[in-house]
Amino acid sequence: MLSEHHDIDHEFPEYHKRLEVLVEADPQFAEQVARHDKLDNQIRELEELGMPISDENIEAMKFERAGLKDIIYAKLRGQETT
């Protein structure tokens, strides 16, 4: 859906406090969250403005965003597999 936020804080509001703690304590996790949210913003902007981009490129961006979301969610739940 266009204009819908998919940033991590919107996706997992029940983990807001844990997200803040982990971002502060774990630089790699903070980087993953930042990368996810940056991708989300880029994807939304491309979709809203109808900017020219190949289907393969936008799908690759969405795939990367989903992968990061899975990693982040597992860490938020304390189930990361590193």
NUMARLUM-323612 format. One record per atom (N, C-alpha, C, CB): residue number from 1; atom name; x, y, z; residue in three letters. Coordinates in Angstrom, 2 decimals, decimal comma. Atoms other than C-alpha are relative to their C-alpha. Glycine has a CB too. Layout:
<nodes>
pos NUM; site CA; x X; y Y; z Z; code ala
...
</nodes>
This chain:
<nodes>
pos 1; site N; x 0,84; y -1,17; z 0,00; code met
pos 1; site CA; x 0,00; y 0,00; z 0,00; code met
pos 1; site C; x 0,90; y 1,24; z 0,00; code met
pos 1; site CB; x -0,96; y -0,01; z 1,22; code met
pos 2; site N; x -0,79; y -1,21; z 0,10; code leu
pos 2; site CA; x 1,39; y 3,39; z -0,94; code leu
pos 2; site C; x -0,12; y 0,84; z 1,26; code leu
pos 2; site CB; x -0,41; y 0,80; z -1,21; code leu
pos 3; site N; x -0,09; y -0,92; z -1,14; code ser
pos 3; site CA; x 2,45; y 5,83; z 1,78; code ser
pos 3; site C; x -0,10; y -0,70; z 1,35; code ser
pos 3; site CB; x -1,08; y 1,03; z -0,09; code ser
pos 4; site N; x 0,05; y 0,74; z -1,26; code glu
pos 4; site CA; x 2,32; y 3,11; z 4,42; code glu
pos 4; site C; x 1,41; y -0,16; z 0,54; code glu
pos 4; site CB; x -0,69; y -1,37; z -0,18; code glu
pos 5; site N; x -1,32; y 0,13; z -0,61; code his
pos 5; site CA; x 5,22; y 3,17; z 6,83; code his
pos 5; site C; x 0,26; y -1,44; z 0,39; code his
pos 5; site CB; x 0,11; y 0,92; z 1,23; code his
pos 6; site N; x -0,42; y 1,34; z -0,39; code his
pos 6; site CA; x 7,10; y -0,07; z 7,27; code his
pos 6; site C; x 1,28; y 0,06; z 0,83; code his
pos 6; site CB; x 0,22; y -0,87; z -1,24; code his
pos 7; site N; x -1,20; y -0,07; z -0,83; code asp
pos 7; site CA; x 9,90; y 1,25; z 9,48; code asp
pos 7; site C; x -0,20; y -0,89; z 1,22; code asp
pos 7; site CB; x 0,30; y 1,46; z 0,42; code asp
pos 8; site N; x 0,04; y 1,00; z -1,06; code ile
pos 8; site CA; x 10,77; y -1,04; z 12,36; code ile
pos 8; site C; x -0,86; y 0,44; z 1,18; code ile
pos 8; site CB; x 1,40; y -0,29; z 0,48; code ile
pos 9; site N; x 0,80; y -0,45; z -1,14; code asp
pos 9; site CA; x 9,18; y 1,09; z 15,07; code asp
pos 9; site C; x -1,50; y -0,09; z -0,29; code asp
pos 9; site CB; x 0,38; y 1,44; z 0,37; code asp
pos 10; site N; x 1,41; y 0,14; z 0,38; code his
pos 10; site CA; x 5,86; y 1,11; z 13,16; code his
pos 10; site C; x -0,39; y -1,48; z -0,13; code his
pos 10; site CB; x -0,27; y 0,74; z -1,32; code his
pos 11; site N; x 0,30; y 1,42; z 0,21; code glu
pos 11; site CA; x 6,10; y -2,59; z 12,35; code glu
pos 11; site C; x -0,16; y -0,76; z 1,32; code glu
pos 11; site CB; x 1,09; y -0,64; z -0,83; code glu
pos 12; site N; x 0,00; y 0,72; z -1,27; code phe
pos 12; site CA; x 6,75; y -3,70; z 15,93; code phe
pos 12; site C; x -0,14; y 0,96; z 1,18; code phe
pos 12; site CB; x 1,28; y -0,83; z 0,15; code phe
pos 13; site N; x 0,14; y -0,98; z -1,10; code pro
pos 13; site CA; x 5,33; y -1,08; z 18,32; code pro
pos 13; site C; x 0,08; y -0,65; z 1,38; code pro
pos 13; site CB; x -1,32; y 0,73; z -0,14; code pro
pos 14; site N; x -0,05; y 0,69; z -1,29; code glu
pos 14; site CA; x 5,13; y -3,68; z 21,08; code glu
pos 14; site C; x 1,44; y -0,19; z 0,49; code glu
pos 14; site CB; x -0,69; y -1,36; z -0,10; code glu
pos 15; site N; x -1,41; y 0,14; z -0,35; code tyr
pos 15; site CA; x 8,95; y -3,84; z 21,02; code tyr
pos 15; site C; x 0,73; y 1,34; z 0,03; code tyr
pos 15; site CB; x 0,69; y -0,93; z -0,99; code tyr
pos 16; site N; x -0,61; y -1,33; z 0,07; code his
pos 16; site CA; x 9,55; y -0,08; z 21,12; code his
pos 16; site C; x 1,14; y 0,17; z 1,01; code his
pos 16; site CB; x -1,06; y 1,07; z 0,24; code his
pos 17; site N; x -1,04; y -0,17; z -1,04; code lys
pos 17; site CA; x 11,47; y -0,07; z 24,42; code lys
pos 17; site C; x 1,20; y -0,90; z -0,28; code lys
pos 17; site CB; x -0,58; y -0,33; z 1,40; code lys
pos 18; site N; x -1,10; y 0,94; z 0,29; code arg
pos 18; site CA; x 13,52; y -3,16; z 23,51; code arg
pos 18; site C; x 0,79; y 0,48; z -1,21; code arg
pos 18; site CB; x -0,53; y -1,43; z -0,24; code arg
pos 19; site N; x -0,66; y -0,53; z 1,18; code leu
pos 19; site CA; x 14,29; y -1,62; z 20,13; code leu
pos 19; site C; x 0,97; y 1,11; z 0,39; code leu
pos 19; site CB; x -1,03; y 0,52; z -1,02; code leu
pos 20; site N; x -0,86; y -1,10; z -0,44; code glu
pos 20; site CA; x 15,66; y 1,52; z 21,78; code glu
pos 20; site C; x 1,24; y -0,52; z 0,73; code glu
pos 20; site CB; x -0,77; y 0,95; z 0,91; code glu
pos 21; site N; x -1,10; y 0,56; z -0,78; code val
pos 21; site CA; x 17,82; y -0,53; z 24,17; code val
pos 21; site C; x 1,01; y -0,69; z -0,92; code val
pos 21; site CB; x -0,53; y -1,00; z 1,06; code val
pos 22; site N; x -0,89; y 0,74; z 0,89; code leu
pos 22; site CA; x 19,21; y -2,80; z 21,46; code leu
pos 22; site C; x 0,75; y 0,91; z -0,97; code leu
pos 22; site CB; x -0,78; y -1,03; z -0,77; code leu
pos 23; site N; x -0,66; y -0,95; z 0,92; code val
pos 23; site CA; x 19,95; y 0,07; z 19,06; code val
pos 23; site C; x 1,14; y 0,70; z 0,72; code val
pos 23; site CB; x -1,02; y 1,04; z -0,55; code val
pos 24; site N; x -1,03; y -0,68; z -0,80; code glu
pos 24; site CA; x 21,89; y 1,80; z 21,83; code glu
pos 24; site C; x 1,15; y -0,93; z 0,34; code glu
pos 24; site CB; x -0,60; y 0,56; z 1,28; code glu
pos 25; site N; x -1,01; y 0,94; z -0,49; code ala
pos 25; site CA; x 23,76; y -1,33; z 22,93; code ala
pos 25; site C; x 0,74; y -0,77; z -1,09; code ala
pos 25; site CB; x -0,65; y -0,98; z 0,91; code ala
pos 26; site N; x -0,56; y 0,88; z 1,04; code asp
pos 26; site CA; x 24,48; y -3,10; z 19,63; code asp
pos 26; site C; x 0,16; y 0,76; z -1,31; code asp
pos 26; site CB; x -0,90; y -1,25; z -0,21; code asp
pos 27; site N; x -0,22; y -0,78; z 1,23; code pro
pos 27; site CA; x 26,07; y -1,13; z 16,77; code pro
pos 27; site C; x -0,41; y -0,73; z -1,28; code pro
pos 27; site CB; x 1,44; y 0,40; z -0,09; code pro
pos 28; site N; x 0,39; y 0,76; z 1,19; code gln
pos 28; site CA; x 25,49; y -3,94; z 14,25; code gln
pos 28; site C; x -1,52; y -0,01; z -0,15; code gln
pos 28; site CB; x 0,54; y -1,45; z 0,08; code gln
pos 29; site N; x 1,46; y -0,02; z 0,02; code phe
pos 29; site CA; x 21,82; y -4,12; z 15,17; code phe
pos 29; site C; x -0,49; y 1,38; z -0,42; code phe
pos 29; site CB; x -0,57; y -0,38; z 1,39; code phe
pos 30; site N; x 0,38; y -1,37; z 0,36; code ala
pos 30; site CA; x 21,55; y -0,32; z 14,95; code ala
pos 30; site C; x 0,19; y 0,24; z -1,49; code ala
pos 30; site CB; x 0,83; y 1,02; z 0,81; code ala
pos 31; site N; x -0,26; y -0,14; z 1,44; code glu
pos 31; site CA; x 23,07; y -0,48; z 11,47; code glu
pos 31; site C; x -1,06; y -0,74; z -0,82; code glu
pos 31; site CB; x 1,40; y -0,54; z -0,34; code glu
pos 32; site N; x 1,03; y 0,77; z 0,71; code gln
pos 32; site CA; x 20,58; y -3,15; z 10,40; code gln
pos 32; site C; x -1,33; y 0,75; z 0,02; code gln
pos 32; site CB; x -0,17; y -1,40; z 0,63; code gln
pos 33; site N; x 1,24; y -0,77; z -0,12; code val
pos 33; site CA; x 17,65; y -1,07; z 11,68; code val
pos 33; site C; x 0,06; y 1,22; z -0,92; code val
pos 33; site CB; x -0,25; y 0,43; z 1,47; code val
pos 34; site N; x -0,16; y -1,19; z 0,84; code ala
pos 34; site CA; x 18,99; y 2,03; z 9,94; code ala
pos 34; site C; x -0,09; y -0,36; z -1,48; code ala
pos 34; site CB; x 1,34; y 0,70; z 0,30; code ala
pos 35; site N; x 0,04; y 0,44; z 1,40; code arg
pos 35; site CA; x 19,50; y 0,13; z 6,67; code arg
pos 35; site C; x -1,43; y -0,37; z -0,40; code arg
pos 35; site CB; x 0,95; y -1,20; z -0,23; code arg
pos 36; site N; x 1,39; y 0,37; z 0,28; code his
pos 36; site CA; x 15,98; y -1,33; z 6,86; code his
pos 36; site C; x -0,85; y 1,25; z -0,21; code his
pos 36; site CB; x -0,58; y -0,85; z 1,15; code his
pos 37; site N; x 0,84; y -1,19; z 0,07; code asp
pos 37; site CA; x 14,40; y 2,06; z 7,51; code asp
pos 37; site C; x 0,35; y 0,88; z -1,20; code asp
pos 37; site CB; x 0,12; y 0,80; z 1,29; code asp
pos 38; site N; x -0,41; y -0,76; z 1,19; code lys
pos 38; site CA; x 16,43; y 3,74; z 4,76; code lys
pos 38; site C; x -0,60; y -0,64; z -1,26; code lys
pos 38; site CB; x 1,54; y 0,06; z -0,11; code lys
pos 39; site N; x 0,61; y 0,70; z 1,14; code leu
pos 39; site CA; x 15,31; y 1,08; z 2,28; code leu
pos 39; site C; x -1,50; y 0,25; z -0,06; code leu
pos 39; site CB; x 0,27; y -1,51; z 0,09; code leu
pos 40; site N; x 1,44; y -0,24; z -0,05; code asp
pos 40; site CA; x 11,73; y 1,52; z 3,43; code asp
pos 40; site C; x -0,34; y 1,38; z -0,55; code asp
pos 40; site CB; x -0,52; y -0,14; z 1,44; code asp
pos 41; site N; x 0,23; y -1,36; z 0,49; code asn
pos 41; site CA; x 11,91; y 5,26; z 2,81; code asn
pos 41; site C; x 0,23; y 0,10; z -1,51; code asn
pos 41; site CB; x 0,91; y 0,99; z 0,73; code asn
pos 42; site N; x -0,29; y -0,03; z 1,43; code gln
pos 42; site CA; x 13,49; y 4,76; z -0,61; code gln
pos 42; site C; x -1,11; y -0,67; z -0,80; code gln
pos 42; site CB; x 1,34; y -0,68; z -0,29; code gln
pos 43; site N; x 1,06; y 0,74; z 0,70; code ile
pos 43; site CA; x 10,86; y 2,21; z -1,65; code ile
pos 43; site C; x -1,27; y 0,81; z -0,04; code ile
pos 43; site CB; x -0,26; y -1,37; z 0,68; code ile
pos 44; site N; x 1,21; y -0,83; z -0,04; code arg
pos 44; site CA; x 8,00; y 4,42; z -0,49; code arg
pos 44; site C; x 0,10; y 1,19; z -0,94; code arg
pos 44; site CB; x -0,27; y 0,48; z 1,42; code arg
pos 45; site N; x -0,20; y -1,16; z 0,87; code glu
pos 45; site CA; x 9,44; y 7,41; z -2,30; code glu
pos 45; site C; x -0,11; y -0,38; z -1,47; code glu
pos 45; site CB; x 1,36; y 0,66; z 0,28; code glu
pos 46; site N; x 0,06; y 0,46; z 1,38; code leu
pos 46; site CA; x 9,90; y 5,47; z -5,52; code leu
pos 46; site C; x -1,44; y -0,32; z -0,41; code leu
pos 46; site CB; x 0,88; y -1,24; z -0,19; code leu
pos 47; site N; x 1,38; y 0,37; z 0,31; code glu
pos 47; site CA; x 6,34; y 4,13; z -5,34; code glu
pos 47; site C; x -0,91; y 1,23; z -0,05; code glu
pos 47; site CB; x -0,52; y -0,99; z 1,03; code glu
pos 48; site N; x 0,86; y -1,19; z -0,05; code glu
pos 48; site CA; x 4,73; y 7,46; z -4,39; code glu
pos 48; site C; x 0,22; y 0,92; z -1,19; code glu
pos 48; site CB; x 0,24; y 0,76; z 1,29; code glu
pos 49; site N; x -0,32; y -0,93; z 1,08; code leu
pos 49; site CA; x 6,52; y 9,49; z -7,03; code leu
pos 49; site C; x -0,04; y -0,66; z -1,37; code leu
pos 49; site CB; x 1,36; y 0,60; z 0,23; code leu
pos 50; site N; x 0,03; y 0,71; z 1,27; code gly
pos 50; site CA; x 6,27; y 6,81; z -9,70; code gly
pos 50; site C; x 1,30; y 0,14; z -0,76; code gly
pos 50; site CB; x -1,15; y 0,49; z -0,84; code gly
pos 51; site N; x -1,31; y -0,18; z 0,63; code met
pos 51; site CA; x 9,97; y 7,17; z -10,35; code met
pos 51; site C; x 0,37; y -1,25; z -0,79; code met
pos 51; site CB; x 1,07; y 0,32; z 1,06; code met
pos 52; site N; x -0,37; y 1,15; z 0,83; code pro
pos 52; site CA; x 11,38; y 4,98; z -13,09; code pro
pos 52; site C; x 1,07; y -0,87; z 0,67; code pro
pos 52; site CB; x 0,50; y 0,48; z -1,36; code pro
pos 53; site N; x -0,92; y 0,99; z -0,53; code ile
pos 53; site CA; x 13,03; y 1,87; z -11,70; code ile
pos 53; site C; x -0,49; y -1,35; z -0,51; code ile
pos 53; site CB; x 0,08; y 0,04; z 1,59; code ile
pos 54; site N; x 0,41; y 1,30; z 0,53; code ser
pos 54; site CA; x 13,05; y -1,65; z -13,03; code ser
pos 54; site C; x -0,67; y -0,83; z 1,09; code ser
pos 54; site CB; x 1,22; y -0,76; z -0,58; code ser
pos 55; site N; x 0,67; y 0,89; z -0,95; code asp
pos 55; site CA; x 10,82; y -4,25; z -11,42; code asp
pos 55; site C; x 1,02; y -0,82; z 0,78; code asp
pos 55; site CB; x -0,99; y -0,92; z -0,74; code asp
pos 56; site N; x -1,03; y 0,81; z -0,66; code glu
pos 56; site CA; x 13,93; y -6,30; z -10,67; code glu
pos 56; site C; x 0,67; y 0,78; z 1,13; code glu
pos 56; site CB; x 1,05; y -0,47; z -1,02; code glu
pos 57; site N; x -0,67; y -0,81; z -1,01; code asn
pos 57; site CA; x 15,54; y -3,43; z -8,76; code asn
pos 57; site C; x -0,90; y 0,26; z 1,21; code asn
pos 57; site CB; x 0,45; y 1,32; z -0,59; code asn
pos 58; site N; x 0,90; y -0,27; z -1,13; code ile
pos 58; site CA; x 12,50; y -2,56; z -6,65; code ile
pos 58; site C; x -0,27; y -1,29; z 0,77; code ile
pos 58; site CB; x -1,34; y 0,62; z -0,49; code ile
pos 59; site N; x 0,21; y 1,28; z -0,68; code glu
pos 59; site CA; x 11,90; y -6,24; z -5,90; code glu
pos 59; site C; x 1,23; y -0,39; z 0,80; code glu
pos 59; site CB; x -0,33; y -1,10; z -1,02; code glu
pos 60; site N; x -1,22; y 0,28; z -0,75; code ala
pos 60; site CA; x 15,55; y -6,63; z -4,84; code ala
pos 60; site C; x 0,04; y 0,84; z 1,27; code ala
pos 60; site CB; x 1,25; y 0,28; z -0,87; code ala
pos 61; site N; x 0,05; y -0,87; z -1,17; code met
pos 61; site CA; x 15,13; y -3,67; z -2,50; code met
pos 61; site C; x -1,00; y -0,54; z 1,03; code met
pos 61; site CB; x -0,37; y 1,44; z -0,41; code met
pos 62; site N; x 1,03; y 0,54; z -0,91; code lys
pos 62; site CA; x 11,95; y -5,17; z -1,03; code lys
pos 62; site C; x 0,47; y -1,31; z 0,64; code lys
pos 62; site CB; x -1,32; y -0,22; z -0,76; code lys
pos 63; site N; x -0,52; y 1,26; z -0,52; code phe
pos 63; site CA; x 13,65; y -8,56; z -0,65; code phe
pos 63; site C; x 1,03; y 0,26; z 1,09; code phe
pos 63; site CB; x 0,62; y -0,84; z -1,14; code phe
pos 64; site N; x -1,00; y -0,35; z -1,00; code glu
pos 64; site CA; x 16,56; y -6,98; z 1,22; code glu
pos 64; site C; x -0,69; y 0,55; z 1,26; code glu
pos 64; site CB; x 1,00; y 1,04; z -0,56; code glu
pos 65; site N; x 0,74; y -0,55; z -1,14; code arg
pos 65; site CA; x 14,12; y -5,02; z 3,42; code arg
pos 65; site C; x -0,64; y -1,12; z 0,82; code arg
pos 65; site CB; x -1,07; y 1,00; z -0,49; code arg
pos 66; site N; x 0,66; y 1,12; z -0,70; code ala
pos 66; site CA; x 12,22; y -8,22; z 4,26; code ala
pos 66; site C; x 1,02; y -0,84; z 0,77; code ala
pos 66; site CB; x -0,77; y -0,88; z -1,00; code ala
pos 67; site N; x -1,05; y 0,77; z -0,68; code gly
pos 67; site CA; x 15,44; y -10,07; z 5,11; code gly
pos 67; site C; x 0,48; y 0,70; z 1,26; code gly
pos 67; site CB; x 1,17; y -0,24; z -0,94; code gly
pos 68; site N; x -0,41; y -0,77; z -1,18; code leu
pos 68; site CA; x 16,54; y -7,30; z 7,44; code leu
pos 68; site C; x -1,09; y -0,02; z 1,07; code leu
pos 68; site CB; x 0,32; y 1,45; z -0,40; code leu
pos 69; site N; x 1,12; y 0,02; z -0,95; code lys
pos 69; site CA; x 13,09; y -7,24; z 9,03; code lys
pos 69; site C; x -0,02; y -1,33; z 0,76; code lys
pos 69; site CB; x -1,35; y 0,22; z -0,74; code lys
pos 70; site N; x -0,04; y 1,31; z -0,65; code asp
pos 70; site CA; x 13,34; y -10,99; z 9,76; code asp
pos 70; site C; x 1,11; y -0,07; z 1,05; code asp
pos 70; site CB; x 0,19; y -1,10; z -1,04; code asp
pos 71; site N; x -1,14; y 0,00; z -0,91; code ile
pos 71; site CA; x 16,78; y -10,57; z 11,36; code ile
pos 71; site C; x -0,29; y 0,86; z 1,23; code ile
pos 71; site CB; x 1,27; y 0,50; z -0,71; code ile
pos 72; site N; x 0,31; y -0,93; z -1,08; code ile
pos 72; site CA; x 15,64; y -7,60; z 13,42; code ile
pos 72; site C; x -1,07; y -0,56; z 0,93; code ile
pos 72; site CB; x -0,46; y 1,35; z -0,57; code ile
pos 73; site N; x 1,08; y 0,57; z -0,81; code tyr
pos 73; site CA; x 12,45; y -9,31; z 14,58; code tyr
pos 73; site C; x 0,51; y -1,14; z 0,88; code tyr
pos 73; site CB; x -1,13; y -0,51; z -0,91; code tyr
pos 74; site N; x -0,56; y 1,10; z -0,80; code ala
pos 74; site CA; x 14,37; y -12,38; z 15,70; code ala
pos 74; site C; x 0,81; y 0,55; z 1,18; code ala
pos 74; site CB; x 0,89; y -0,90; z -0,88; code ala
pos 75; site N; x -0,78; y -0,60; z -1,08; code lys
pos 75; site CA; x 16,72; y -10,19; z 17,72; code lys
pos 75; site C; x -0,93; y 0,66; z 1,04; code lys
pos 75; site CB; x 1,01; y 1,06; z -0,57; code lys
pos 76; site N; x 0,95; y -0,62; z -0,93; code leu
pos 76; site CA; x 13,82; y -8,24; z 19,23; code leu
pos 76; site C; x -0,66; y -1,05; z 0,89; code leu
pos 76; site CB; x -1,07; y 0,78; z -0,76; code leu
pos 77; site N; x 0,63; y 1,09; z -0,77; code arg
pos 77; site CA; x 12,27; y -11,53; z 20,32; code arg
pos 77; site C; x 1,00; y -0,81; z 0,79; code arg
pos 77; site CB; x -0,77; y -0,91; z -0,92; code arg
pos 78; site N; x -1,03; y 0,74; z -0,71; code gly
pos 78; site CA; x 15,59; y -12,78; z 21,64; code gly
pos 78; site C; x 0,28; y -1,35; z -0,60; code gly
pos 78; site CB; x -0,38; y -0,16; z 1,43; code gly
pos 79; site N; x -0,16; y 1,29; z 0,67; code gln
pos 79; site CA; x 15,75; y -15,57; z 19,08; code gln
pos 79; site C; x 0,98; y 0,06; z -1,16; code gln
pos 79; site CB; x -1,35; y -0,49; z -0,50; code gln
pos 80; site N; x -0,94; y -0,12; z 1,10; code glu
pos 80; site CA; x 18,62; y -14,44; z 16,86; code glu
pos 80; site C; x 0,85; y -1,26; z -0,12; code glu
pos 80; site CB; x 0,89; y 1,23; z 0,18; code glu
pos 81; site N; x -0,80; y 1,20; z 0,29; code thr
pos 81; site CA; x 20,62; y -17,21; z 15,23; code thr
pos 81; site C; x 1,29; y 0,43; z -0,69; code thr
pos 81; site CB; x -0,80; y -1,02; z -0,88; code thr
pos 82; site N; x -1,27; y -0,44; z 0,57; code thr
pos 82; site CA; x 24,13; y -15,86; z 14,75; code thr
pos 82; site C; x 1,07; y -1,02; z 0,19; code thr
pos 82; site CB; x 0,43; y 1,30; z 0,60; code thr
</nodes>
